[in-house]
Amino acid sequence: MNSRAAAGDRKRRPMEGPYMAEPKGAPRQVRTAAIASLVGSALEWYDFFLYGTAAALVFNTLFFPTFDPLVGTIAAFGTNAAGFLARPLGGIVFGHFGDRLGRKSMLVITLMIMGVSTFLIGLLPGYATIGVWAPVLLVGLRIVQGIAVGGEWGGGVLIVSEHAPDHRRGFYSAWSQTGVGLGFVLSASVFTLVQAVTSKDAFLAWGWRVPFLAGIVLTAVGLVIRMRVMETPAARQAAPAGKKARLPILDVLRTHPKAVLIAFGARIAENGALYVFLTFSLSYAATIGLDGNLVLTAVVVGMLAESFTMPMWGALSDRVGRRPVYLGGAIAMIVWAYPFFLMFDSRNPVLVFVPPRCSPGRARPGRSPCS
């Protein structure tokens, strides 16, 4: 075989690696999986982001009224953090059972858990009604949310990537992450609408509950869509072949500890910056006297820009590799951190719209660092 033929043969072969040679789904099923992952991810993250927005706007008043306003805000964001601390647990638990029982069933379960816990937050009495039990139950439900979304995010990306062809894995997997941005846009838009049609007192009394209660309807829609997705070819092949590990997480930690630590550290840096942009910016804007609706609208515009460009960056990672795309976003995150707060401190409405459109928290494969 001459060198040209050998090169052509290499191009036709699947990429090497333990996950690259797995069977793939039919084109129609790949598209169905991508759409279902997008919609399910958007609805689940709608529920998750509702809490962050409410923590910035109302939870300090309703659930921590005995605290100084600043301390109450810190406490509200502290309960928000409980959801993030629970996410790794959700990833481990649902990742384990996803390997053992299949991806699809775990995605259905996580969506149901998220929908119910969000609905219950909408029914939760405030501190004035049940005292200290109000913040305790709030934290408990937030932890349940965190466990659910921890299982959903990884599972959603995985079910698409296992259906997708090797040369389009980045593009199709990006659609699941696109749902994260759309989930925030949906949650922020609903909050903005409710604020616009209610007085301040009405919003604090009952208006803030509407987005949480409405989440149960969206959950039902998401369940119908997710039930249409077939189990991934890799999971179906593993079942009869007896390839299921008893403790998959231990196998990964034993065989790829360095890769796990690198990915873990990279996501900490990126997610930390992202949530400064998404939630802390709302509270910070109120502190410096900026109109809350202006900042919330700016964040919504930025997240829409992110969502529309996400597949483009995923496709680019298919062409140039994941590493260059991720490193480029990380550098943009570092460079943009200082100007982000300078523009906020200017209190100029035009400049306030710029940081969310070029956010440091958007650095990851399949995500535009500056849209």
Residue, then its C-alpha position, 0 to 999 in steps of 0.5 A: m500500500n502506498s503512502r497516499a492510500a495509507a493516509g486515506d485509510r487512516k482518515r476513514r478510520p474512527m479516532e483511536g481511544p476507548y470510546m471512539a470505536e463504539p457503534k453509533g446511532a442512525p442519523r435520525q436518532v442522532r438528531t433526535a438525541a440532540i434535540a431531546s438533550l437540548v430541550g431536556s437540558a434547557l428545562e432542567w437548567y431553567d429549574f436550577f437557575l431559577y434558584g440563583t435568580a431568586a437568591a439574588l432578588v428575594f430569598n434574603t428577605l423571605f428566608f433570612p429576614t432576621f439577618d443584616p441585609l448584607v448577611g442575608t444576601i450572603a446566606a441566600f447565596g450560601t444556600n445557592a452554593a449547596g446545589f453546586l456542592a451536591r452536583p458532584l454527588g449527583g454526577i457520581v450516583f447517576g453516572h454509576f447507574g447510567d453505566r449499569l442501567g442505561r443513560k436514558s432511564m437516568l435522564v428521565i429520573t433526573l428530570m423528574i427529581m428536578g421538576v418536583s423539587t423546584f415545584l416544592i420550592g414554589l410552595l415553601p412557606g417563608y420564615a415568617t410562617i414556619g420559622v427556621w424550618a423555612p431556610v432548612l427546607l430551602v437548603g434541602l430542596r436546593i441540595v436535591q436540585g444539585i444532585a439532579v442537575g449533576g446527573e443530568w448534565g453529564g448524562g445529557v452530553l454523554i447520550v448525544s456523544e455516544h449517538a454522534p459520529d466521531h467527526r461530528r461529536g463536538f458539534y452534536s454534544a454542544w447542543s446539550q450545553t446550548g440548553v444550559g444557556l437557554g434554560f437561564v434565558l427562560s428562567a430570567s425572562v419569566f422572572t422579568l415578566v412576573q416582576a413587570v406585571t406585579s408590584k414589589d409587594a405582590f412579587l415578594a408575597w407570591g409573584w416569585r413563586v410563579p416561575f417555580l410552580a410553572g416548572i412542573v408543566l415544563t418538566a412534563v413536556g421535557l419527559v415526553i420528549r426524552m422518552r422518544v430517545m433510544e438508548t445509546p448503541a454503546a449501552r445496548q451493546a454493553a448489556p448483553a456482552g457483560k461489559k458493565a463494571r461493578l464500580p465504574i467510577l473506581d475504574v476511571l479513577r484508577t486508570h485515568p486519575k490525571a485526566v479526571l483531576i485536570a478536567f475537574g480543575a478546569r471546570i472549577a475555574e470556568n464555572g466560578a467565573l460563569y456564576v459570577f456573571l449569572t447571579f452575583s452580577l445581579s446582586y452587585a448591580a443592586t449594591i452599586g445602584l444599577d437597575g436590576n431589570l437592566v442587568l437581568t436583560a443584559v445577561v439574557v441577551g448575553m446568554l442568547a448570544e452564547s446559545f446561538t454560537m455554541p454549536m459553532w464552537g463545538a464544530l470548530s473543536d471537531r476540526v482543530g481539536r478540543r484543547p485549542v478551543y478550551l485554551g482560547g476560552a480560558i485565556a479570554m476568561i482571564v483577560w476579560a475578568y478586570p474589564f468586566f467589573l470596570m464596565f459595571d462600576s461605570r454605571n453606564p447602561v450601554l457599557v453594562f450590556v457589554p460584559p454579559r455579551c463577552s463574559p469570562g464565564r463562557a470559556r469551554p469547548g462548544r462555548s463562545p468566550c465572546s459572542 
